[in-house]
């Protein structure tokens, strides 16, 4: 919901104070559709639909939202195309596989994350060019 709120506000067509998602679907076009209502600063409810593809880059650390489309009041055919959005998950998260099956309306995701408890010491390291993967 926070990501949708950010996308709607950055589009320049709507200034939303909050977003509620009522439905998420996988479309036959292999896009993800999120429908819901946005509340404006004046308290007006605006129905919306956001459709986007999903892809991964940077060795699984970045989730891409290509072909992002926004339809305010989806009953009308007007839709806006928004530049691609990247979501950096950070170095402690990695998407290993992302498969969208439009025929079955199914999304399969395999990912891993490293969780460090609060207050724990973290090792600060960087990989050097001379480093290699031990096998």
C-alpha positions as CSV (number, residue, x, y, z in Angstrom):
1,X,0.0,0.0,0.0
2,X,2.9,2.4,0.7
3,X,4.4,1.7,-2.7
4,X,1.1,2.3,-4.4
5,X,0.6,5.5,-2.5
6,X,4.1,6.6,-3.6
7,X,3.4,5.7,-7.2
8,X,0.0,7.5,-7.3
9,X,1.5,10.7,-5.8
10,X,4.6,10.7,-8.0
11,X,2.4,10.3,-11.1
12,X,1.3,14.0,-10.7
13,X,-2.3,13.2,-11.4
14,X,-3.4,12.5,-7.8
15,X,-2.4,13.6,-4.3
16,X,-3.4,10.8,-2.0
17,X,-3.1,10.7,1.7
18,X,-3.9,7.0,2.0
19,X,-4.5,4.0,-0.2
20,X,-6.6,0.9,0.4
21,X,-6.2,-2.1,-1.9
22,X,-9.4,-4.2,-2.5
23,X,-8.2,-6.6,-5.1
24,X,-4.9,-8.0,-6.6
25,X,-5.1,-10.1,-9.8
26,X,-2.6,-11.7,-12.2
27,X,-3.7,-10.8,-15.7
28,X,-3.4,-13.0,-18.8
29,X,-0.9,-10.3,-20.1
30,X,1.5,-11.4,-17.3
31,X,0.9,-8.1,-15.5
32,X,-0.2,-7.7,-11.9
33,X,-3.3,-5.5,-11.3
34,X,-4.0,-3.8,-8.0
35,X,-7.5,-2.2,-7.5
36,X,-8.5,0.0,-4.7
37,X,-9.4,3.5,-3.5
38,X,-7.2,6.5,-2.7
39,X,-8.2,9.1,-0.3
40,X,-7.2,12.7,-1.3
41,X,-6.2,15.5,1.0
42,X,-9.8,16.8,0.7
43,X,-11.2,13.4,1.8
44,X,-12.5,12.4,-1.6
45,X,-12.4,8.7,-2.5
46,X,-10.9,8.0,-5.9
47,X,-11.1,4.5,-7.3
48,X,-8.0,3.4,-9.2
49,X,-6.3,0.4,-10.9
50,X,-2.5,0.1,-11.2
51,X,-1.2,-2.5,-13.7
52,X,2.5,-3.4,-14.1
53,X,4.9,-6.1,-15.1
54,X,7.5,-7.5,-12.7
55,X,11.1,-8.1,-13.4
56,X,14.3,-8.5,-11.4
57,X,17.8,-7.0,-11.8
58,X,21.1,-6.4,-9.9
59,X,21.4,-10.1,-9.0
60,X,18.0,-10.2,-7.5
61,X,18.4,-7.1,-5.2
62,X,16.2,-4.8,-7.3
63,X,12.5,-5.4,-8.3
64,X,11.5,-3.6,-11.5
65,X,7.9,-2.5,-12.4
66,X,8.0,-2.1,-16.2
67,X,5.0,-1.0,-18.2
68,X,3.4,0.7,-15.2
69,X,-0.2,1.9,-16.0
70,X,-2.5,3.9,-13.8
71,X,-6.2,4.2,-14.4
72,X,-8.1,6.6,-12.1
73,X,-11.8,5.7,-11.9
74,X,-11.3,2.5,-14.0
75,X,-14.9,2.7,-15.3
76,X,-13.5,5.3,-17.8
77,X,-11.0,4.0,-20.4
78,X,-8.4,6.8,-19.8
79,X,-5.1,5.4,-18.5
80,X,-1.8,7.0,-17.8
81,X,1.6,5.4,-18.5
82,X,4.2,6.1,-15.8
83,X,8.0,5.6,-16.2
84,X,9.4,2.4,-14.8
85,X,9.8,2.2,-11.0
86,X,12.7,0.3,-9.3
87,X,12.4,-1.0,-5.8
88,X,15.8,-1.7,-4.2
89,X,15.4,-4.5,-1.7
90,X,18.9,-4.0,-0.3
91,X,21.8,-6.3,-0.1
92,X,20.3,-8.5,2.6
93,X,17.4,-9.6,0.3
94,X,17.6,-11.5,-3.0
95,X,14.8,-12.6,-5.4
96,X,16.0,-15.9,-6.8
97,X,13.2,-16.5,-9.2
98,X,10.0,-14.7,-10.3
99,X,7.5,-16.4,-12.6
100,X,4.2,-15.0,-13.7
101,X,1.7,-17.4,-15.2
102,X,-1.0,-15.3,-16.9
103,X,-3.0,-18.3,-18.0
104,X,-3.4,-19.6,-14.4
105,X,-3.4,-16.2,-12.7
106,X,-0.5,-17.3,-10.6
107,X,2.7,-15.6,-9.4
108,X,5.6,-17.7,-8.0
109,X,8.4,-16.1,-6.1
110,X,11.4,-17.6,-4.5
111,X,13.5,-15.2,-2.4
112,X,15.9,-15.2,0.6
113,X,16.8,-12.6,3.2
114,X,19.3,-12.2,5.9
115,X,17.8,-10.9,9.1
116,X,20.1,-9.2,11.7
117,X,18.5,-8.7,15.2
118,X,18.5,-5.2,16.5
119,X,21.5,-4.4,18.6
120,X,23.7,-7.0,17.1
121,X,27.1,-6.1,15.8
122,X,27.3,-6.1,12.0
123,X,30.4,-6.9,10.1
124,X,31.4,-4.2,7.7
125,X,33.1,-5.8,4.7
126,X,33.3,-5.2,1.0
127,X,34.2,-7.7,-1.7
128,X,37.5,-6.8,-3.5
129,X,38.3,-7.5,-7.1
130,X,40.8,-10.1,-6.0
131,X,38.1,-12.1,-4.1
132,X,36.6,-15.2,-5.6
133,X,33.9,-17.6,-4.8
134,X,35.2,-20.6,-2.8
135,X,34.0,-23.9,-4.2
